[in-house]
Amino acid sequence: GFVADISSRRLSEGDMARALDTADLLRAGLDWAPAIREALANYRSIDAAARAARVPLPANLTLTAEYSHKDNPAKPWLGSGLLDLPVDFGGRRNERVTSADLAVLQARYDYAEAVWATRSAIRHAMIERIVAMREAELSAKVITVRSSRARRLADRVRAGEDGRPVAVTAQAELAAAEQRGRDIDARVAQATIALARAVGVSPEALAGVTLASLPETPALPADLAGWRA
């Protein structure tokens, strides 16, 4: 089913062996992201309908036969035919084709919007995860320092060199640092889930992925007004 399909999706070994940027993950999202797949399926359906709209409407020929011995004994079988030619030219056909072309154009815009929305979601989740992982590294260092300080102060209290409130304060600071570390770990997990959802894979598929570092200062295009337009 759908869940089994997502669980089986994995990045290539080449992708797992290097740091991935937004373009790398978007490339995978073009195949797996639910919003992109839905928009692409809708575009293909509408495009097929537009091609069908250019095909002239079929004509119908109805043949009937009747046996009547009384009217003409020599030729008892009577036959007739009815040709139905649909009116499909001029303004009527042009209106149908134009409407189909406009629907295709709208479907293209919808697909492009789905790709851009997916790209934005991937970028946002990447930033959240990279920042959270940096904070997790700093948090681990803080916990190490707080833990060492709490042990030293506990030893000093037992030796009678300091009062017990000093050790209690150090333990409280250590507990606060550990709680902050757990909160940061939760943010890393949430960012991983958001990134996996944007790409269209399971969070386990991104567990060992290395993300490319963000630039310290974003580079602005020379023609910023043109980019905005």
Phi, psi and omega in degrees: 000193184297318181295318179295325180295316179294319182296333182274352182281129180221146174288159181290162179298326178296320178292322181291339184270358182222169179282130184260141176251188183299318182296322180296315181288327177294326178299320175289323180295333178298333179266331192242337184299128183302317183295320180290318180297319179293316180295323179292318178297320179294319178297316180296321178296315181291324178295321177294321178294325178293321176295322179292331181293337179277347179282128180303147179294142184287147175270148181245129176243119181249122179250135178231150178228143183220135179259121180220098182285333184287320184293317181207095182302330182288329179228078185288340182269129178244136180233153178209161180219151179227119180257121180252109179255110181293145177281102184221071177204168178067222185297325182296313180292318180299321179296319180295315181292319180296318178298320179294320179294321178294323178295322177295317180298318178295321179295325176295316178298319179297320178295315179298321179294322178296320178296316181293319179297321178293318178299317179295319179295319178297314181297315181298315180294323177298315180298315180300317182289317181297315180295317180296322180291324175296317178295326179295321177297315179294322180296320179298321178294319179297318180297320179299316180294314180296322180293316179296319181294319180297321179294317181296318180291325176297321177294321180293323178295315179297329179278355179081013181276334179226162177280159182299326180303329179296316180291322179297317178298318179296320178295322178294320178294321177296316180297321179294320179294320179294321177295318177296322177298319178294322178296319180293319177300322177295323178294322177299316180295318179295320178294323177295318178297316179296320179293318179296321179296320180293320181283328182098029178234175177278154177302329179297330181291340181252006184299319182259015183279137174261127180265143178295143181293147177280147176294143181297318177233120181300135179279127180266138177294152180297318180261073182296320179297321178294320178297318180297318179297000000 
